[in-house]
Amino acid sequence: MTILDEKGKLFGWINIIDLGVLLLVLLLVVMSVRFVTKKQTAVQGKDYYLLKVRATSLGSEVADTIKKGLDIYTPEGAYFGFVTTNPEVGPTQCM
């Protein structure tokens, strides 16, 4: 059995040009799948803000529920942030 026969077929079953086209298409499919599913490796920077809130008419029972690590959500339900320190509860001071 020869590698290329008189009709130009590789091992007697596929044309060498057809094999080249098939390999090229297969390579393009693999590369496109890798491009589409590639995960972003760049580290995205995040903005951090420190907010100090003064609630002058907040009841002590509500203030006692605010603890370090508490997640904060907007009224629409979107995540806003978290409490980084234990809150200070005391009487309101004039500035």
Secondary structure, DSSP 4 states (H G I P E B T S, - for coil): --SB-TT-EETTTEEHHHHHHHHHHHHHHHHHHHHHHPPP-SPPP----------TT--HHHHTT--TT-EEE-TTS-EEEE--SPPP-------
